Amino acid sequence: MSARDYDLEPFWMPFTANRQFKAAPRILVSAKDMHYTAEDGRKILDSTAGLWCVNAGHCREPIVRAIKQQAESLDFAPTFQMGHPGPFRLAQTIAHLAPSDLNHVFFANSGSEAVDSALKIALAYHRVRGEGQRTRLIGRERAYHGVGFGGISVGGMTPNRKVFGAMLPGVDHLPHTHDLEKMAKSRGQPEWGAHLANDLERIVALHDASNIAAVIVEPVQGSTGVVVPPKGYLERLRAICDKHGLLLIFDEVITGFGRLGSAFAADYFGVIPDMITFAKGVTSATVPMGGVIVRKHVYDAFMGGPEGIELFHGYTYSGHPLAAAAGEATLALYHDEELFANAARLAPCFEDAAHSLADIPNVIDVRNIGLMAGIELAPRPGKPGARGYEALVGCFEAGLLTRITGDTLACSPPLIATKAHIDQIFTTIGKVLKAIA
Ligand SMILES: Cc1ncc(COP(=O)(O)O)c(C=O)c1O
């Protein structure tokens, strides 16, 4: 263990058991392509693209160069009543990449801000069209939409909500779609569960459509441990939203930029939402950035409103020059190296490798789509999360970075992965799971 020249105590770590971590820290000091280097010099294979975000691989030279050049030429410029080229160029590229007429982009700095921006746009959209009473927002159980008050209100992960008071009023939730009895160890989209989208009709009947602004879902739930939508589910949500004039928001903070082998999950499933929230992969996580892509009719509604500022919303760093430069370089790299296609090519072997763990003792579910997989472990009696945490630590000791939510391990490697990396990821997890059984 190298001697540290810093104290671990002052940093209040996010989403971390601080006391546990600081007693036995796992410190990463550098990274390149598919690997981190730990402070003891060990190479750690990154099976999670950092936090579902380093889609282009670590410290890629064209992105690093673009950020350096930008920092030297224009460090910051406002985007309130002023402009600079970066965000205009990046918005154009994103609009080209996004499906259908999702062709205007609002920039934020994170997924959480992207979600809150989308929810605010939904409310303001109905208001500018003269339906300002549409204020209710519909989320889903087990959803993760970041940590802003909007995001935790429509979100459905209990620990992220339970100590934070009443949150936004007027929010309702769809049921989640995961049922071990009906779909355990499904490959790709489960056959069972499309009917769960019909619950939206029940919610509409309860509140009346005239009071509902929008429905927000992750097309594939990520943070709760990879829950793949049943076949036909998203299509049905779209149809019900259309029937009642509700905006449909896909939170693609994880699924955006290639995770399923297409630019967006909307392309993959052939279901077009009214807004897409994104973050993470847009810059391959090199510089924080998030945003909302909106369909033409959403943007046009604002542009047909009163003269002057159409949306009183924005962040000092909306379209920050470094983030925009990183975004442009990242999207160029995805294109030049055909990384989305690489993800699509690898997906079948990723699926086979993930499901090779299905019969290991205590593995109660394996689920996957694109380059996302969740491996759910039976909880230790009376100690939920303990087995998952042991797996995380065991994998790290064996040279593999994974991610856990409770007792579910999640894998989402960078899109530059090869078959050999995939084999190594799942062989290592398999060995660790057997060892901690
Ligand atoms: C679907 C989804 N939305 C929002 C967020 C929040 O993003 P951030 O952590 O950048 O605020 C995440 C983060 O994982 C996410 O998975």
The ligand as an SDF file (V2000), in Angstrom:
LIG
                    3D

 16 16  0  0  0  0  0  0  0  0999 V2000
  -31.2880    6.8570  -15.3740 C   0  0  0  0  0  0  0  0  0  0  0  0
  -30.4960    7.8360  -14.5710 C   0  0  0  0  0  0  0  0  0  0  0  0
  -30.9370    9.0840  -14.4410 N   0  0  0  0  0  0  0  0  0  0  0  0
  -30.2590   10.0070  -13.7520 C   0  0  0  0  0  0  0  0  0  0  0  0
  -29.0620    9.6890  -13.1690 C   0  0  0  0  0  0  0  0  0  0  0  0
  -28.3270   10.7160  -12.3740 C   0  0  0  0  0  0  0  0  0  0  0  0
  -27.1770   11.1080  -13.0020 O   0  0  0  0  0  0  0  0  0  0  0  0
  -26.0730   11.9560  -12.1930 P   0  0  0  0  0  0  0  0  0  0  0  0
  -25.4810   11.0320  -11.1980 O   0  0  0  0  0  0  0  0  0  0  0  0
  -25.1380   12.3980  -13.2780 O   0  0  0  0  0  0  0  0  0  0  0  0
  -26.7920   13.1070  -11.5720 O   0  0  0  0  0  0  0  0  0  0  0  0
  -28.5460    8.4100  -13.3000 C   0  0  0  0  0  0  0  0  0  0  0  0
  -27.2530    8.0340  -12.6930 C   0  0  0  0  0  0  0  0  0  0  0  0
  -26.8600    6.9000  -12.6830 O   0  0  0  0  0  0  0  0  0  0  0  0
  -29.2950    7.4470  -14.0020 C   0  0  0  0  0  0  0  0  0  0  0  0
  -28.8620    6.1760  -14.1190 O   0  0  0  0  0  0  0  0  0  0  0  0
  1  2  1  0
  2  3  1  0
  2 15  2  0
  3  4  2  0
  4  5  1  0
  5  6  1  0
  5 12  2  0
  6  7  1  0
  7  8  1  0
  8  9  2  0
  8 10  1  0
  8 11  1  0
 12 13  1  0
 12 15  1  0
 13 14  2  0
 15 16  1  0
M  END
$$$$
